[in-house]
């Protein structure tokens, strides 16, 4: 099945009330686990790469492999730039064959965020790619006690309609209480805020910082308007736990450890595809 932009897939999921995960990755073993899960569950799946990877040794070469691998999938897949930090980074991703890009101007003044997002949307739409932007700011879990409970950075509903109208963005990431990485403190999502934002928009909403939330929190968020959820830390932790177990086995060789990473990603990805309702939606 050809590699495709997920504009249509995410709009379908929004209409039907289920969700699609984005699984972030930066190496081949985890990539294998994601693809095995997507095909086993017959699920449309988004695979994301953080833009900073492009600047690392072998980063662009990995992305080229990544795109080619997705092109051989039997289910719809998108190669997605996660947290592109500039217009130039988004163009770089499109040049590498990515089907969708996220421009993250969430820490900029709103007018600057709108201006650059508009440029990204114009360029991406010209080549058939979708664009995600962020309004409000999703912080880090390690700082959660200093911002999450204080509602710092939460998306303001009154800004959402203007932002979407002026940018033409396809998907919108919002801040409702989740955070990137492991939480220091207990994550609490503002479902009332989510429902209000959802009532004002007609595009899919995105939640970053999925790792550390309960299954119930995920399902409630999807039922109230979230369509796409980004996940990485939980996958990395599952792979790490498998590696520790493999290292303690009778034969802790390289192949055993490689399989441990692959399986860690596969099992957790299958869990999320089932949980979000994406299984058998390909």
N, C-alpha and C positions, 0 to 999 in steps of 0.2 A: 504494500500500500504506500502511495507516495507520501512524503513529508508534507504536512499541511499547516497553514495558519489555523489557530484555534479560535478565531472569532466566531465562526459558525457553531463549533462544538460547545463553546462556553455559553453562547446565547441559547442553544438548545437545552443545556443543563439548567440554566436559569429558569427557562419556561417550565421545565418538567420537575424542578425542585430537588435536584441532586447536585453533587459537587465533583470537581476534578482536581486531583492533587498536582502540584508541581513538585517534583523531586529534584533537589539540587545535587550536583555531582561534580567531581574534579579529576576522577581517575577511572581506569577501565574496569576494575573488578566491581565496583559499585554500579557502574554503568551496566555491566552484564546482569546484575541482580535486578535492576529496574526493568530492563527489557524482558527478562524471564517472567517477572511478575505481571507486566502489562499483557503479554501474550497468553499466559496461563489464565488470566482473569478476563480475557477478551475485552479489555477496557481502554478507552481513549486516555492517553497519558501525556503529560507535559514534563519534559526533562530540561532543567535549568542549569545555566552556568553563570557564575558571578563574573562580572566584567573584568575584575582585577586579574583573573587567570590569564587573560590575553597577554599580559606583560611578563609572565613568568616563563622561564626556559621551557620550550616545547608546548607552550599554551596554545598557540595558534594551530600547531600540528594536531594537538589533541582535539580541538574544536572541529577540524576538518574530518578526522576520524569519526567523531561524534555525529556529525551531520550525515556522513555516509552510512553509518550504522542505522540511524533512524530511517533512512530511505528503504531499508530492507525489512522493516517491521510489517507484521501482518495486521496490525491495528493502527488507527490514526495516532500519530505522534507529532508533537511540536518541539522544536529546539528553541529555547527561550532565553533571552538575555535577562538575567536577574540583577536588579539594581545597577543599571547603566548610569554612570555618574556624569555623563556629558552627552551633548549632541553627537560629538565625534565618536564616542564609544558605541553609540547606537548604530551609527553608519558602519562602523567597523564590523559589528555583529551581522548586519544585513549583508555586507560584502562577503562574509564567511559562510553565508547560507542559512543563517538563523531565520525562522519563520515568524517570530514575534519578539518584540523587545519591550523592556521596561525602562523608562527614563525616571530616575528618582531625583526630583527636585524638592523633596519634602522639607528640607531644612532651609530653603530659600524663601524670601518674601513671596507672597502669592502671585504678584504680577510677574516676577521673574520666572517662577515655576510655570505659569501659563505660557509665557513667551517662548521658552525653550521647548515645552511640551508641544506646542503648535508646530514648531519646526520639525520635531521628530515625527509627529503624526503625518505631516505633509510628505516627508521623505519616505516613510515606511509604507504609507498607503499607495504611493506611486509604484511600489514593487510588490503589492499584495500582502504586506505584513500587517499584523495587528500591533497596537501599542497600549501598554499599561502605564499609568502614572500613579503617584501617591499624593494624597492630600491629607494633612495631618502628618504626624511622624511616629512611626513604630520604633521604640527604643530597644535597648538591650536588656535581656533578662537579668544580667548581673547587676543592673541598676534599678531593677523593678520596684523595690521598696521606696525609692526616692522619686519615682515618677508615676508608676502604675496606679497606686492608691490615691494619688493626687490628681489624676486625670490630665496630667501634662501631655501635650501633644495630640490629644484626642481631636478627631475630625469634627469640624463645625458644620452641622447640617445646612446652615444658611449659605455656606460657601460652595457646596457641592454642585448645585445646578449651574451657577455661573461658570465654574471650572469646566464642567463637561461641555457646556454650550460653546465656550470660547476656544476650547482645545480640539474638540472632536475626537477625544480619546475613546478607545474601545472598551477598556476595563479600568476600574478604579480601585486602587488599594487604599484602605481606610484604617484609621487607628481607633480601636474600640476597647483596648485593654490587653492585647496580646503583645509579645516581645520576642526579639530574636535571641536564640541560644537558650541556655538553661536558666530557669527562673530562680532568683533569690527572693523568696516569698511565694505566696499563693496567687496564681493568675486569676483574675476576675474579669469577665467580659461584660460590657454594657449592652445588653440585648435591646434595651429600649432605644438607645442611640442608633444601633444597627437597624432596627425596624423603621425608625424615622428616616434615616438616610435612604434605605431601600425604597421607601414609599415615594421618594423624590426623584428617583432615577429609573432609566430603562436600559441600563447596561449592567453587565456582570460586576459584582463587587468581589474584592480580593482581601484575604486575611493573611498577613505575614506573621511569622513566629508561631507556627503550629505546634512545634515540639513542646511537650510538657502539659498540654491541655488534656482533659479527660475525653473519653469517647462521647460522653453526654454533652460536653461543651461543644465539641465539633458538630454533632448532630443538631443541636439547638441553633448554632450559628448558621448552619446551612438552611435550616427550616425558616430562618428569619431574614435570609437574603444573601448570605455568602455563597459564592459559586466556585471560587478557586482558593485553594489553601496551599501555601508554600511550606515545605518541610525539608529539613536537612539534619539538624542536630540529633533527633531521635534515631535516624537511620545510621548516623556515624556512631552513636553510642551502642546500638545493637550490634554493629559490625565489630566494635571494640570489645564488647563482652564476649563475642564469639572467638575473637583472637586470643583473649586471655584463656578461655577454655581450651582452645587448640594448643596453646603453648604449654599447657599442663598435661597434655595427652602423652601417650607412650611414644608417639612418633611425631614430634612437633616440627615437621619439615615444611618447606616453602609451599608445596602443593596443598597440604592440609590447611595452612594459614590462608592461602589465597581463596580456597573454597569457603573458609569461615567468613571472610569479608563478603563474598558473593552471596552467600546464604543469609547473612545478616540483613543485607539490603533487600533480598527477594522476599523474605518472610514479612518484614515490616511494611514493604510496599504493598504486598497482597492484602495485609490488614487494612491499610488506608483505602485501597480501592474498594474493598467490601464495605467499609464503614461509611464512605462518602456516597455509596450507591452507584459508582462508576462501572462495577463489574457487569459484564455482558451488555454494555451500552455501545460497543464498537460497531 
